Amino acid sequence: MLWLDGLLAHPTIGIQVIPSFKEIHLFKNGINYFIDYLVQEYSDLDIEVTDIFGYTIRAKKTGHFFSLTNKNIVLGIGYFVEKKPRPGKLPRFQMPEVQSYSENFEILQQHLDKLLTCLVELNNFKFNRIGIVADVNIDKGSLPPGVEKWIESLEKPLGNTLVSSRTSLISKISENDKVKEQCHHIIDFDDYRPELGVHLKLDWQRFFNISEPLSHNITSRLAQNCKEDAFDYFEKFAEGNLENG
């Protein structure tokens, strides 16, 4: 089980697209088919047109969101707390159904699979990057060892306890002739506002030196590979074992 599964962590999958404009009408048709599918799945969609060829879609109650353009495909899940008014009383807040990070990520993979099926007519669209994101707020007293170790490394050159931080670092994980991997690490906390906890975001990315076809089989396989490697990285980061590979 991932350490993220015990927290209200939000997953996101992102794919950077290289479009073929001679097929842009096929791409838009495929997106429209996918929206028809989402309409059957969610009863409360908020759909906005993005630029000329894309859409931003949100399911209000579940927190699912989709950004679908000819440049980027992004699928994510957050949490939405519904505020219900009550005559003569304070409003009541209804909590959403809570699932683990892994369970929510599996839902995103199912949506991605459906989207790629809707785009099956594309022959010349490609992609050159896949990103896997984990976004979470944690109580400072419950930080995993790797995050505590990171905060200590930020404190060391200062010679004092770090009481507030807004830090963003990108590290290169590996590189070869075919791919490059890196991870964007963001940590944000303020001890003077402990109720906010520690905001941590890990954005793991794999760049492909040779662009890959945006086909169902290839994209699904590579997205699955990226998920496995990103999850492994998230675990090692939490344990503080990145220096051990």
Secondary structure, DSSP 4 states (H G I P E B T S, - for coil): --GGGGTTPEEEEEEEEE--GGGHHHHHHHHHHHHHHHHHH-SSEEEEEETTTEEEEEETTT-EEEEE-SSEEEEEE----EEEEETTEEEEEEPPPP--HHHHHHHHHHHHHHHHHHTTT-SS-EEEEEEEEEEEEE-GGG--HHHHHHHHHHHGGGTS---EEEEEEEEEEEE-SSEEEEEEEEEEEETTSGGG-EEEEEEEEEEEEEEEE--HHHHHHHHHHHHHHHHHHHHHHHHT-GGG-
